[in-house]
Amino acid sequence: PPQWCDGHHVHAWADGGTTCLTNSVLLCGFHHREIHHGHWQVRIRTDGFPEFLPPAFIDPLRRPVQNTLHRRC
């Protein structure tokens, strides 16, 4: 649920990223730490949905993946 999530700036605020909904995603604590300290990356697609890029040791082609569990109607 959203109340268990952390807001994450896709482009870091400290690096000039904006503080707006189009530059943010909600992540659970575990996945938030993976983005900050791991090898995963997150980006926003042109349709506004986030996608996640796995590290090369998981997928050498780094094909984006999406969470399809909570899709907008």
CHARMM-style PDB file with segment names, atoms N, HN, CA, C and O in Angstrom:
ATOM      1  N   PRO     1       0.828  -1.209   0.000  1.00  0.00      PROA
ATOM      2  CA  PRO     1       0.000   0.000   0.000  1.00  0.00      PROA
ATOM      3  C   PRO     1       0.869   1.268   0.000  1.00  0.00      PROA
ATOM      4  O   PRO     1       1.995   1.240   0.496  1.00  0.00      PROA
ATOM      5  N   PRO     2       0.370   2.352  -0.538  1.00  0.00      PROA
ATOM      6  CA  PRO     2       1.158   3.591  -0.615  1.00  0.00      PROA
ATOM      7  C   PRO     2       1.718   4.051   0.730  1.00  0.00      PROA
ATOM      8  O   PRO     2       2.825   4.587   0.787  1.00  0.00      PROA
ATOM      9  N   GLN     3       0.967   3.849   1.808  1.00  0.00      PROA
ATOM     10  HN  GLN     3       0.068   3.414   1.762  1.00  0.00      PROA
ATOM     11  CA  GLN     3       1.446   4.322   3.111  1.00  0.00      PROA
ATOM     12  C   GLN     3       2.676   3.550   3.592  1.00  0.00      PROA
ATOM     13  O   GLN     3       3.341   3.987   4.531  1.00  0.00      PROA
ATOM     14  N   TRP     4       2.986   2.425   2.974  1.00  0.00      PROA
ATOM     15  HN  TRP     4       2.446   2.070   2.211  1.00  0.00      PROA
ATOM     16  CA  TRP     4       4.184   1.663   3.327  1.00  0.00      PROA
ATOM     17  C   TRP     4       5.348   1.977   2.397  1.00  0.00      PROA
ATOM     18  O   TRP     4       6.412   1.369   2.519  1.00  0.00      PROA
ATOM     19  N   CYS     5       5.168   2.906   1.481  1.00  0.00      PROA
ATOM     20  HN  CYS     5       4.304   3.400   1.382  1.00  0.00      PROA
ATOM     21  CA  CYS     5       6.170   3.194   0.452  1.00  0.00      PROA
ATOM     22  C   CYS     5       6.950   4.471   0.742  1.00  0.00      PROA
ATOM     23  O   CYS     5       6.535   5.319   1.532  1.00  0.00      PROA
ATOM     24  N   ASP     6       8.088   4.573   0.075  1.00  0.00      PROA
ATOM     25  HN  ASP     6       8.425   3.884  -0.567  1.00  0.00      PROA
ATOM     26  CA  ASP     6       8.919   5.778   0.100  1.00  0.00      PROA
ATOM     27  C   ASP     6       8.801   6.444  -1.259  1.00  0.00      PROA
ATOM     28  O   ASP     6       8.743   5.772  -2.289  1.00  0.00      PROA
ATOM     29  N   GLY     7       8.765   7.773  -1.254  1.00  0.00      PROA
ATOM     30  HN  GLY     7       8.812   8.319  -0.417  1.00  0.00      PROA
ATOM     31  CA  GLY     7       8.827   8.498  -2.509  1.00  0.00      PROA
ATOM     32  C   GLY     7      10.273   8.534  -2.995  1.00  0.00      PROA
ATOM     33  O   GLY     7      11.189   8.775  -2.208  1.00  0.00      PROA
ATOM     34  N   HSD     8      10.475   8.298  -4.269  1.00  0.00      PROA
ATOM     35  HN  HSD     8       9.731   8.103  -4.908  1.00  0.00      PROA
ATOM     36  CA  HSD     8      11.818   8.294  -4.840  1.00  0.00      PROA
ATOM     37  C   HSD     8      11.858   9.235  -6.037  1.00  0.00      PROA
ATOM     38  O   HSD     8      11.022   9.139  -6.935  1.00  0.00      PROA
ATOM     39  N   HSD     9      12.835  10.150  -6.048  1.00  0.00      PROA
ATOM     40  HN  HSD     9      13.514  10.228  -5.319  1.00  0.00      PROA
ATOM     41  CA  HSD     9      13.055  11.014  -7.213  1.00  0.00      PROA
ATOM     42  C   HSD     9      13.787  10.203  -8.272  1.00  0.00      PROA
ATOM     43  O   HSD     9      14.859   9.660  -8.003  1.00  0.00      PROA
ATOM     44  N   VAL    10      13.227  10.113  -9.468  1.00  0.00      PROA
ATOM     45  HN  VAL    10      12.357  10.554  -9.687  1.00  0.00      PROA
ATOM     46  CA  VAL    10      13.880   9.374 -10.548  1.00  0.00      PROA
ATOM     47  C   VAL    10      15.187  10.069 -10.922  1.00  0.00      PROA
ATOM     48  O   VAL    10      16.229   9.420 -11.017  1.00  0.00      PROA
ATOM     49  N   HSD    11      15.140  11.369 -11.130  1.00  0.00      PROA
ATOM     50  HN  HSD    11      14.294  11.896 -11.053  1.00  0.00      PROA
ATOM     51  CA  HSD    11      16.350  12.184 -11.302  1.00  0.00      PROA
ATOM     52  C   HSD    11      16.554  12.907  -9.970  1.00  0.00      PROA
ATOM     53  O   HSD    11      15.730  13.729  -9.568  1.00  0.00      PROA
ATOM     54  N   ALA    12      17.627  12.600  -9.312  1.00  0.00      PROA
ATOM     55  HN  ALA    12      18.296  11.932  -9.638  1.00  0.00      PROA
ATOM     56  CA  ALA    12      17.862  13.071  -7.947  1.00  0.00      PROA
ATOM     57  C   ALA    12      17.701  14.582  -7.808  1.00  0.00      PROA
ATOM     58  O   ALA    12      18.187  15.354  -8.635  1.00  0.00      PROA
ATOM     59  N   TRP    13      17.018  14.982  -6.757  1.00  0.00      PROA
ATOM     60  HN  TRP    13      16.624  14.355  -6.085  1.00  0.00      PROA
ATOM     61  CA  TRP    13      16.814  16.391  -6.456  1.00  0.00      PROA
ATOM     62  C   TRP    13      18.159  17.086  -6.301  1.00  0.00      PROA
ATOM     63  O   TRP    13      18.330  18.213  -6.766  1.00  0.00      PROA
ATOM     64  N   ALA    14      19.105  16.433  -5.659  1.00  0.00      PROA
ATOM     65  HN  ALA    14      18.966  15.518  -5.281  1.00  0.00      PROA
ATOM     66  CA  ALA    14      20.441  17.005  -5.450  1.00  0.00      PROA
ATOM     67  C   ALA    14      21.190  17.232  -6.761  1.00  0.00      PROA
ATOM     68  O   ALA    14      22.118  18.038  -6.822  1.00  0.00      PROA
ATOM     69  N   ASP    15      20.781  16.517  -7.805  1.00  0.00      PROA
ATOM     70  HN  ASP    15      20.027  15.862  -7.755  1.00  0.00      PROA
ATOM     71  CA  ASP    15      21.415  16.661  -9.124  1.00  0.00      PROA
ATOM     72  C   ASP    15      20.577  17.514 -10.072  1.00  0.00      PROA
ATOM     73  O   ASP    15      20.792  17.495 -11.284  1.00  0.00      PROA
ATOM     74  N   GLY    16      19.627  18.256  -9.523  1.00  0.00      PROA
ATOM     75  HN  GLY    16      19.453  18.271  -8.539  1.00  0.00      PROA
ATOM     76  CA  GLY    16      18.817  19.146 -10.349  1.00  0.00      PROA
ATOM     77  C   GLY    16      17.471  18.591 -10.767  1.00  0.00      PROA
ATOM     78  O   GLY    16      16.747  19.242 -11.521  1.00  0.00      PROA
ATOM     79  N   GLY    17      17.117  17.407 -10.298  1.00  0.00      PROA
ATOM     80  HN  GLY    17      17.705  16.878  -9.686  1.00  0.00      PROA
ATOM     81  CA  GLY    17      15.806  16.835 -10.608  1.00  0.00      PROA
ATOM     82  C   GLY    17      14.704  17.625  -9.932  1.00  0.00      PROA
ATOM     83  O   GLY    17      14.908  18.207  -8.867  1.00  0.00      PROA
ATOM     84  N   THR    18      13.550  17.645 -10.546  1.00  0.00      PROA
ATOM     85  HN  THR    18      13.384  17.173 -11.412  1.00  0.00      PROA
ATOM     86  CA  THR    18      12.424  18.389  -9.998  1.00  0.00      PROA
ATOM     87  C   THR    18      11.689  17.582  -8.928  1.00  0.00      PROA
ATOM     88  O   THR    18      11.741  16.352  -8.905  1.00  0.00      PROA
ATOM     89  N   THR    19      11.016  18.297  -8.059  1.00  0.00      PROA
ATOM     90  HN  THR    19      10.974  19.296  -8.078  1.00  0.00      PROA
ATOM     91  CA  THR    19      10.174  17.656  -7.056  1.00  0.00      PROA
ATOM     92  C   THR    19       8.738  17.738  -7.561  1.00  0.00      PROA
ATOM     93  O   THR    19       7.984  18.641  -7.198  1.00  0.00      PROA
ATOM     94  N   CYS    20       8.378  16.776  -8.405  1.00  0.00      PROA
ATOM     95  HN  CYS    20       8.991  16.043  -8.700  1.00  0.00      PROA
ATOM     96  CA  CYS    20       7.037  16.730  -8.971  1.00  0.00      PROA
ATOM     97  C   CYS    20       6.669  15.267  -9.211  1.00  0.00      PROA
ATOM     98  O   CYS    20       7.531  14.389  -9.196  1.00  0.00      PROA
ATOM     99  N   LEU    21       5.398  15.020  -9.428  1.00  0.00      PROA
ATOM    100  HN  LEU    21       4.697  15.734  -9.440  1.00  0.00      PROA
ATOM    101  CA  LEU    21       4.938  13.642  -9.606  1.00  0.00      PROA
ATOM    102  C   LEU    21       5.525  12.977 -10.836  1.00  0.00      PROA
ATOM    103  O   LEU    21       5.733  11.764 -10.836  1.00  0.00      PROA
ATOM    104  N   THR    22       5.796  13.743 -11.886  1.00  0.00      PROA
ATOM    105  HN  THR    22       5.627  14.729 -11.886  1.00  0.00      PROA
ATOM    106  CA  THR    22       6.348  13.141 -13.104  1.00  0.00      PROA
ATOM    107  C   THR    22       7.803  12.716 -12.953  1.00  0.00      PROA
ATOM    108  O   THR    22       8.350  12.054 -13.834  1.00  0.00      PROA
ATOM    109  N   ASN    23       8.430  13.089 -11.846  1.00  0.00      PROA
ATOM    110  HN  ASN    23       7.985  13.627 -11.130  1.00  0.00      PROA
ATOM    111  CA  ASN    23       9.814  12.704 -11.567  1.00  0.00      PROA
ATOM    112  C   ASN    23       9.889  11.819 -10.325  1.00  0.00      PROA
ATOM    113  O   ASN    23      10.921  11.774  -9.657  1.00  0.00      PROA
ATOM    114  N   SER    24       8.818  11.127 -10.020  1.00  0.00      PROA
ATOM    115  HN  SER    24       7.979  11.164 -10.563  1.00  0.00      PROA
ATOM    116  CA  SER    24       8.828  10.336  -8.788  1.00  0.00      PROA
ATOM    117  C   SER    24       8.098   9.013  -8.958  1.00  0.00      PROA
ATOM    118  O   SER    24       7.220   8.859  -9.808  1.00  0.00      PROA
ATOM    119  N   VAL    25       8.492   8.075  -8.125  1.00  0.00      PROA
ATOM    120  HN  VAL    25       9.205   8.200  -7.435  1.00  0.00      PROA
ATOM    121  CA  VAL    25       7.832   6.775  -8.051  1.00  0.00      PROA
ATOM    122  C   VAL    25       7.720   6.403  -6.579  1.00  0.00      PROA
ATOM    123  O   VAL    25       8.499   6.876  -5.752  1.00  0.00      PROA
ATOM    124  N   LEU    26       6.761   5.564  -6.261  1.00  0.00      PROA
ATOM    125  HN  LEU    26       6.129   5.179  -6.933  1.00  0.00      PROA
ATOM    126  CA  LEU    26       6.646   4.998  -4.919  1.00  0.00      PROA
ATOM    127  C   LEU    26       7.300   3.633  -4.913  1.00  0.00      PROA
ATOM    128  O   LEU    26       7.019   2.795  -5.769  1.00  0.00      PROA
ATOM    129  N   LEU    27       8.172   3.414  -3.949  1.00  0.00      PROA
ATOM    130  HN  LEU    27       8.401   4.096  -3.253  1.00  0.00      PROA
ATOM    131  CA  LEU    27       8.882   2.143  -3.823  1.00  0.00      PROA
ATOM    132  C   LEU    27       8.805   1.666  -2.384  1.00  0.00      PROA
ATOM    133  O   LEU    27       8.852   2.472  -1.455  1.00  0.00      PROA
ATOM    134  N   CYS    28       8.686   0.357  -2.195  1.00  0.00      PROA
ATOM    135  HN  CYS    28       8.648  -0.298  -2.950  1.00  0.00      PROA
ATOM    136  CA  CYS    28       8.772  -0.175  -0.836  1.00  0.00      PROA
ATOM    137  C   CYS    28      10.211   0.031  -0.358  1.00  0.00      PROA
ATOM    138  O   CYS    28      11.104   0.284  -1.167  1.00  0.00      PROA
ATOM    139  N   GLY    29      10.432  -0.075   0.922  1.00  0.00      PROA
ATOM    140  HN  GLY    29       9.706  -0.280   1.580  1.00  0.00      PROA
ATOM    141  CA  GLY    29      11.750   0.166   1.498  1.00  0.00      PROA
ATOM    142  C   GLY    29      12.845  -0.686   0.874  1.00  0.00      PROA
ATOM    143  O   GLY    29      13.932  -0.188   0.584  1.00  0.00      PROA
ATOM    144  N   PHE    30      12.564  -1.967   0.665  1.00  0.00      PROA
ATOM    145  HN  PHE    30      11.681  -2.372   0.901  1.00  0.00      PROA
ATOM    146  CA  PHE    30      13.567  -2.870   0.080  1.00  0.00      PROA
ATOM    147  C   PHE    30      13.970  -2.396  -1.311  1.00  0.00      PROA
ATOM    148  O   PHE    30      15.158  -2.281  -1.611  1.00  0.00      PROA
ATOM    149  N   HSD    31      12.976  -2.121  -2.162  1.00  0.00      PROA
ATOM    150  HN  HSD    31      12.011  -2.215  -1.918  1.00  0.00      PROA
ATOM    151  CA  HSD    31      13.289  -1.724  -3.531  1.00  0.00      PROA
ATOM    152  C   HSD    31      13.892  -0.315  -3.608  1.00  0.00      PROA
ATOM    153  O   HSD    31      14.678  -0.018  -4.508  1.00  0.00      PROA
ATOM    154  N   HSD    32      13.521   0.540  -2.666  1.00  0.00      PROA
ATOM    155  HN  HSD    32      12.883   0.300  -1.935  1.00  0.00      PROA
ATOM    156  CA  HSD    32      14.130   1.868  -2.608  1.00  0.00      PROA
ATOM    157  C   HSD    32      15.634   1.739  -2.324  1.00  0.00      PROA
ATOM    158  O   HSD    32      16.453   2.415  -2.946  1.00  0.00      PROA
ATOM    159  N   ARG    33      15.976   0.870  -1.387  1.00  0.00      PROA
ATOM    160  HN  ARG    33      15.310   0.321  -0.882  1.00  0.00      PROA
ATOM    161  CA  ARG    33      17.397   0.633  -1.089  1.00  0.00      PROA
ATOM    162  C   ARG    33      18.110   0.008  -2.290  1.00  0.00      PROA
ATOM    163  O   ARG    33      19.260   0.349  -2.567  1.00  0.00      PROA
ATOM    164  N   GLU    34      17.449  -0.897  -3.003  1.00  0.00      PROA
ATOM    165  HN  GLU    34      16.515  -1.175  -2.779  1.00  0.00      PROA
ATOM    166  CA  GLU    34      18.056  -1.514  -4.194  1.00  0.00      PROA
ATOM    167  C   GLU    34      18.391  -0.474  -5.254  1.00  0.00      PROA
ATOM    168  O   GLU    34      19.434  -0.554  -5.902  1.00  0.00      PROA
ATOM    169  N   ILE    35      17.507   0.501  -5.430  1.00  0.00      PROA
ATOM    170  HN  ILE    35      16.659   0.567  -4.904  1.00  0.00      PROA
ATOM    171  CA  ILE    35      17.758   1.565  -6.409  1.00  0.00      PROA
ATOM    172  C   ILE    35      18.937   2.424  -5.959  1.00  0.00      PROA
ATOM    173  O   ILE    35      19.803   2.758  -6.768  1.00  0.00      PROA
ATOM    174  N   HSD    36      18.977   2.784  -4.678  1.00  0.00      PROA
ATOM    175  HN  HSD    36      18.273   2.513  -4.021  1.00  0.00      PROA
ATOM    176  CA  HSD    36      20.042   3.665  -4.184  1.00  0.00      PROA
ATOM    177  C   HSD    36      21.387   2.965  -4.014  1.00  0.00      PROA
ATOM    178  O   HSD    36      22.431   3.559  -4.281  1.00  0.00      PROA
ATOM    179  N   HSD    37      21.370   1.724  -3.580  1.00  0.00      PROA
ATOM    180  HN  HSD    37      20.521   1.242  -3.363  1.00  0.00      PROA
ATOM    181  CA  HSD    37      22.619   1.053  -3.228  1.00  0.00      PROA
ATOM    182  C   HSD    37      22.935  -0.152  -4.099  1.00  0.00      PROA
ATOM    183  O   HSD    37      24.019  -0.726  -4.000  1.00  0.00      PROA
ATOM    184  N   GLY    38      22.011  -0.529  -4.935  1.00  0.00      PROA
ATOM    185  HN  GLY    38      21.130  -0.063  -5.015  1.00  0.00      PROA
ATOM    186  CA  GLY    38      22.217  -1.700  -5.781  1.00  0.00      PROA
ATOM    187  C   GLY    38      22.580  -1.314  -7.193  1.00  0.00      PROA
ATOM    188  O   GLY    38      23.131  -0.242  -7.442  1.00  0.00      PROA
ATOM    189  N   HSD    39      22.270  -2.181  -8.090  1.00  0.00      PROA
ATOM    190  HN  HSD    39      21.822  -3.052  -7.887  1.00  0.00      PROA
ATOM    191  CA  HSD    39      22.630  -1.985  -9.482  1.00  0.00      PROA
ATOM    192  C   HSD    39      21.421  -1.710 -10.368  1.00  0.00      PROA
ATOM    193  O   HSD    39      21.571  -1.521 -11.575  1.00  0.00      PROA
ATOM    194  N   TRP    40      20.230  -1.687  -9.786  1.00  0.00      PROA
ATOM    195  HN  TRP    40      20.109  -1.841  -8.805  1.00  0.00      PROA
ATOM    196  CA  TRP    40      19.016  -1.418 -10.554  1.00  0.00      PROA
ATOM    197  C   TRP    40      18.884   0.069 -10.828  1.00  0.00      PROA
ATOM    198  O   TRP    40      19.395   0.896 -10.073  1.00  0.00      PROA
ATOM    199  N   GLN    41      18.193   0.408 -11.914  1.00  0.00      PROA
ATOM    200  HN  GLN    41      17.777  -0.263 -12.528  1.00  0.00      PROA
ATOM    201  CA  GLN    41      17.877   1.795 -12.237  1.00  0.00      PROA
ATOM    202  C   GLN    41      16.385   1.886 -12.532  1.00  0.00      PROA
ATOM    203  O   GLN    41      15.758   0.900 -12.921  1.00  0.00      PROA
ATOM    204  N   VAL    42      15.825   3.073 -12.345  1.00  0.00      PROA
ATOM    205  HN  VAL    42      16.334   3.874 -12.029  1.00  0.00      PROA
ATOM    206  CA  VAL    42      14.422   3.315 -12.662  1.00  0.00      PROA
ATOM    207  C   VAL    42      14.354   4.523 -13.587  1.00  0.00      PROA
ATOM    208  O   VAL    42      15.140   5.463 -13.464  1.00  0.00      PROA
ATOM    209  N   ARG    43      13.407   4.483 -14.508  1.00  0.00      PROA
ATOM    210  HN  ARG    43      12.769   3.720 -14.608  1.00  0.00      PROA
ATOM    211  CA  ARG    43      13.156   5.617 -15.392  1.00  0.00      PROA
ATOM    212  C   ARG    43      11.660   5.653 -15.694  1.00  0.00      PROA
ATOM    213  O   ARG    43      10.950   4.663 -15.516  1.00  0.00      PROA
ATOM    214  N   ILE    44      11.201   6.807 -16.152  1.00  0.00      PROA
ATOM    215  HN  ILE    44      11.778   7.611 -16.297  1.00  0.00      PROA
ATOM    216  CA  ILE    44       9.794   6.981 -16.488  1.00  0.00      PROA
ATOM    217  C   ILE    44       9.655   6.886 -18.005  1.00  0.00      PROA
ATOM    218  O   ILE    44      10.353   7.574 -18.750  1.00  0.00      PROA
ATOM    219  N   ARG    45       8.745   6.025 -18.448  1.00  0.00      PROA
ATOM    220  HN  ARG    45       8.178   5.466 -17.843  1.00  0.00      PROA
ATOM    221  CA  ARG    45       8.494   5.883 -19.880  1.00  0.00      PROA
ATOM    222  C   ARG    45       7.714   7.086 -20.398  1.00  0.00      PROA
ATOM    223  O   ARG    45       7.230   7.900 -19.611  1.00  0.00      PROA
ATOM    224  N   THR    46       7.593   7.198 -21.690  1.00  0.00      PROA
ATOM    225  HN  THR    46       7.986   6.537 -22.329  1.00  0.00      PROA
ATOM    226  CA  THR    46       6.864   8.322 -22.286  1.00  0.00      PROA
ATOM    227  C   THR    46       5.382   8.309 -21.927  1.00  0.00      PROA
ATOM    228  O   THR    46       4.726   9.350 -21.973  1.00  0.00      PROA
ATOM    229  N   ASP    47       4.847   7.137 -21.569  1.00  0.00      PROA
ATOM    230  HN  ASP    47       5.380   6.292 -21.531  1.00  0.00      PROA
ATOM    231  CA  ASP    47       3.434   7.066 -21.169  1.00  0.00      PROA
ATOM    232  C   ASP    47       3.234   7.346 -19.678  1.00  0.00      PROA
ATOM    233  O   ASP    47       2.115   7.240 -19.177  1.00  0.00      PROA
ATOM    234  N   GLY    48       4.307   7.702 -18.965  1.00  0.00      PROA
ATOM    235  HN  GLY    48       5.216   7.789 -19.372  1.00  0.00      PROA
ATOM    236  CA  GLY    48       4.211   8.057 -17.554  1.00  0.00      PROA
ATOM    237  C   GLY    48       4.405   6.905 -16.587  1.00  0.00      PROA
ATOM    238  O   GLY    48       4.445   7.128 -15.377  1.00  0.00      PROA
ATOM    239  N   PHE    49       4.527   5.691 -17.074  1.00  0.00      PROA
ATOM    240  HN  PHE    49       4.495   5.510 -18.057  1.00  0.00      PROA
ATOM    241  CA  PHE    49       4.737   4.539 -16.196  1.00  0.00      PROA
ATOM    242  C   PHE    49       6.228   4.342 -15.926  1.00  0.00      PROA
ATOM    243  O   PHE    49       7.054   4.576 -16.809  1.00  0.00      PROA
ATOM    244  N   PRO    50       6.578   3.913 -14.709  1.00  0.00      PROA
ATOM    245  CA  PRO    50       7.987   3.626 -14.439  1.00  0.00      PROA
ATOM    246  C   PRO    50       8.385   2.270 -15.000  1.00  0.00      PROA
ATOM    247  O   PRO    50       7.563   1.359 -15.107  1.00  0.00      PROA
ATOM    248  N   GLU    51       9.639   2.153 -15.351  1.00  0.00      PROA
ATOM    249  HN  GLU    51      10.306   2.893 -15.264  1.00  0.00      PROA
ATOM    250  CA  GLU    51      10.197   0.858 -15.720  1.00  0.00      PROA
ATOM    251  C   GLU    51      11.554   0.746 -15.046  1.00  0.00      PROA
ATOM    252  O   GLU    51      12.211   1.747 -14.760  1.00  0.00      PROA
ATOM    253  N   PHE    52      11.952  -0.472 -14.804  1.00  0.00      PROA
ATOM    254  HN  PHE    52      11.419  -1.285 -15.037  1.00  0.00      PROA
ATOM    255  CA  PHE    52      13.140  -0.749 -14.014  1.00  0.00      PROA
ATOM    256  C   PHE    52      14.142  -1.512 -14.869  1.00  0.00      PROA
ATOM    257  O   PHE    52      13.792  -2.471 -15.558  1.00  0.00      PROA
ATOM    258  N   LEU    53      15.391  -1.070 -14.812  1.00  0.00      PROA
ATOM    259  HN  LEU    53      15.675  -0.291 -14.252  1.00  0.00      PROA
ATOM    260  CA  LEU    53      16.456  -1.690 -15.598  1.00  0.00      PROA
ATOM    261  C   LEU    53      17.300  -2.561 -14.684  1.00  0.00      PROA
ATOM    262  O   LEU    53      17.940  -2.059 -13.760  1.00  0.00      PROA
ATOM    263  N   PRO    54      17.304  -3.871 -14.939  1.00  0.00      PROA
ATOM    264  CA  PRO    54      18.089  -4.774 -14.088  1.00  0.00      PROA
ATOM    265  C   PRO    54      19.579  -4.642 -14.372  1.00  0.00      PROA
ATOM    266  O   PRO    54      19.970  -4.177 -15.443  1.00  0.00      PROA
ATOM    267  N   PRO    55      20.400  -5.043 -13.430  1.00  0.00      PROA
ATOM    268  CA  PRO    55      21.845  -5.023 -13.669  1.00  0.00      PROA
ATOM    269  C   PRO    55      22.221  -6.060 -14.726  1.00  0.00      PROA
ATOM    270  O   PRO    55      21.483  -7.015 -14.968  1.00  0.00      PROA
ATOM    271  N   ALA    56      23.369  -5.858 -15.341  1.00  0.00      PROA
ATOM    272  HN  ALA    56      23.969  -5.082 -15.145  1.00  0.00      PROA
ATOM    273  CA  ALA    56      23.830  -6.741 -16.412  1.00  0.00      PROA
ATOM    274  C   ALA    56      24.034  -8.180 -15.940  1.00  0.00      PROA
ATOM    275  O   ALA    56      23.918  -9.104 -16.745  1.00  0.00      PROA
ATOM    276  N   PHE    57      24.331  -8.393 -14.668  1.00  0.00      PROA
ATOM    277  HN  PHE    57      24.424  -7.642 -14.013  1.00  0.00      PROA
ATOM    278  CA  PHE    57      24.520  -9.771 -14.205  1.00  0.00      PROA
ATOM    279  C   PHE    57      23.191 -10.525 -14.107  1.00  0.00      PROA
ATOM    280  O   PHE    57      23.194 -11.752 -14.018  1.00  0.00      PROA
ATOM    281  N   ILE    58      22.071  -9.828 -14.122  1.00  0.00      PROA
ATOM    282  HN  ILE    58      22.069  -8.830 -14.194  1.00  0.00      PROA
ATOM    283  CA  ILE    58      20.757 -10.474 -14.166  1.00  0.00      PROA
ATOM    284  C   ILE    58      20.289 -10.606 -15.614  1.00  0.00      PROA
ATOM    285  O   ILE    58      19.803 -11.662 -16.020  1.00  0.00      PROA
ATOM    286  N   ASP    59      20.435  -9.543 -16.384  1.00  0.00      PROA
ATOM    287  HN  ASP    59      20.830  -8.685 -16.054  1.00  0.00      PROA
ATOM    288  CA  ASP    59      20.063  -9.548 -17.799  1.00  0.00      PROA
ATOM    289  C   ASP    59      21.138  -8.774 -18.557  1.00  0.00      PROA
ATOM    290  O   ASP    59      21.184  -7.547 -18.475  1.00  0.00      PROA
ATOM    291  N   PRO    60      21.999  -9.467 -19.289  1.00  0.00      PROA
ATOM    292  CA  PRO    60      23.081  -8.785 -20.004  1.00  0.00      PROA
ATOM    293  C   PRO    60      22.590  -7.692 -20.954  1.00  0.00      PROA
ATOM    294  O   PRO    60      23.330  -6.748 -21.230  1.00  0.00      PROA
ATOM    295  N   LEU    61      21.366  -7.796 -21.456  1.00  0.00      PROA
ATOM    296  HN  LEU    61      20.764  -8.563 -21.232  1.00  0.00      PROA
ATOM    297  CA  LEU    61      20.825  -6.776 -22.353  1.00  0.00      PROA
ATOM    298  C   LEU    61      20.131  -5.641 -21.605  1.00  0.00      PROA
ATOM    299  O   LEU    61      19.747  -4.638 -22.206  1.00  0.00      PROA
ATOM    300  N   ARG    62      19.973  -5.804 -20.293  1.00  0.00      PROA
ATOM    301  HN  ARG    62      20.285  -6.618 -19.805  1.00  0.00      PROA
ATOM    302  CA  ARG    62      19.343  -4.802 -19.415  1.00  0.00      PROA
ATOM    303  C   ARG    62      17.972  -4.375 -19.945  1.00  0.00      PROA
ATOM    304  O   ARG    62      17.657  -3.186 -20.002  1.00  0.00      PROA
ATOM    305  N   ARG    63      17.169  -5.363 -20.331  1.00  0.00      PROA
ATOM    306  HN  ARG    63      17.426  -6.329 -20.285  1.00  0.00      PROA
ATOM    307  CA  ARG    63      15.818  -5.085 -20.829  1.00  0.00      PROA
ATOM    308  C   ARG    63      14.949  -4.560 -19.694  1.00  0.00      PROA
ATOM    309  O   ARG    63      14.942  -5.132 -18.603  1.00  0.00      PROA
ATOM    310  N   PRO    64      14.217  -3.476 -19.941  1.00  0.00      PROA
ATOM    311  CA  PRO    64      13.361  -2.902 -18.898  1.00  0.00      PROA
ATOM    312  C   PRO    64      12.239  -3.853 -18.496  1.00  0.00      PROA
ATOM    313  O   PRO    64      11.703  -4.592 -19.322  1.00  0.00      PROA
ATOM    314  N   VAL    65      11.899  -3.819 -17.215  1.00  0.00      PROA
ATOM    315  HN  VAL    65      12.335  -3.220 -16.544  1.00  0.00      PROA
ATOM    316  CA  VAL    65      10.772  -4.590 -16.687  1.00  0.00      PROA
ATOM    317  C   VAL    65       9.815  -3.621 -16.000  1.00  0.00      PROA
ATOM    318  O   VAL    65      10.202  -2.533 -15.574  1.00  0.00      PROA
ATOM    319  N   GLN    66       8.564  -4.044 -15.906  1.00  0.00      PROA
ATOM    320  HN  GLN    66       8.250  -4.928 -16.253  1.00  0.00      PROA
ATOM    321  CA  GLN    66       7.526  -3.227 -15.281  1.00  0.00      PROA
ATOM    322  C   GLN    66       6.796  -4.035 -14.247  1.00  0.00      PROA
ATOM    323  O   GLN    66       6.694  -5.257 -14.359  1.00  0.00      PROA
ATOM    324  N   ASN    67       6.282  -3.358 -13.233  1.00  0.00      PROA
ATOM    325  HN  ASN    67       6.364  -2.366 -13.142  1.00  0.00      PROA
ATOM    326  CA  ASN    67       5.375  -3.984 -12.283  1.00  0.00      PROA
ATOM    327  C   ASN    67       3.987  -3.897 -12.899  1.00  0.00      PROA
ATOM    328  O   ASN    67       3.426  -2.807 -13.021  1.00  0.00      PROA
ATOM    329  N   THR    68       3.435  -5.030 -13.286  1.00  0.00      PROA
ATOM    330  HN  THR    68       3.890  -5.915 -13.187  1.00  0.00      PROA
ATOM    331  CA  THR    68       2.108  -5.028 -13.904  1.00  0.00      PROA
ATOM    332  C   THR    68       1.000  -5.344 -12.898  1.00  0.00      PROA
ATOM    333  O   THR    68      -0.169  -5.437 -13.271  1.00  0.00      PROA
ATOM    334  N   LEU    69       1.362  -5.507 -11.630  1.00  0.00      PROA
ATOM    335  HN  LEU    69       2.312  -5.431 -11.326  1.00  0.00      PROA
ATOM    336  CA  LEU    69       0.382  -5.848 -10.610  1.00  0.00      PROA
ATOM    337  C   LEU    69      -0.610  -4.700 -10.363  1.00  0.00      PROA
ATOM    338  O   LEU    69      -1.806  -4.937 -10.192  1.00  0.00      PROA
ATOM    339  N   HSD    70      -0.123  -3.491 -10.345  1.00  0.00      PROA
ATOM    340  HN  HSD    70       0.848  -3.298 -10.483  1.00  0.00      PROA
ATOM    341  CA  HSD    70      -0.958  -2.328 -10.022  1.00  0.00      PROA
ATOM    342  C   HSD    70      -1.057  -1.394 -11.230  1.00  0.00      PROA
ATOM    343  O   HSD    70      -0.472  -0.312 -11.225  1.00  0.00      PROA
ATOM    344  N   ARG    71      -1.772  -1.793 -12.232  1.00  0.00      PROA
ATOM    345  HN  ARG    71      -2.247  -2.673 -12.237  1.00  0.00      PROA
ATOM    346  CA  ARG    71      -1.949  -0.948 -13.425  1.00  0.00      PROA
ATOM    347  C   ARG    71      -3.083   0.033 -13.213  1.00  0.00      PROA
ATOM    348  O   ARG    71      -4.052  -0.256 -12.511  1.00  0.00      PROA
ATOM    349  N   ARG    72      -2.946   1.213 -13.839  1.00  0.00      PROA
ATOM    350  HN  ARG    72      -2.158   1.447 -14.409  1.00  0.00      PROA
ATOM    351  CA  ARG    72      -4.032   2.183 -13.825  1.00  0.00      PROA
ATOM    352  C   ARG    72      -5.189   1.666 -14.663  1.00  0.00      PROA
ATOM    353  O   ARG    72      -4.983   0.902 -15.607  1.00  0.00      PROA
ATOM    354  N   CYS    73      -6.386   2.072 -14.329  1.00  0.00      PROA
ATOM    355  HN  CYS    73      -6.553   2.692 -13.562  1.00  0.00      PROA
ATOM    356  CA  CYS    73      -7.568   1.662 -15.115  1.00  0.00      PROA
ATOM    357  C   CYS    73      -7.655   2.468 -16.389  1.00  0.00      PROA
ATOM    358  OT1 CYS    73      -8.576   2.272 -17.182  1.00  0.00      PROA
TER     359      CYS     73
END
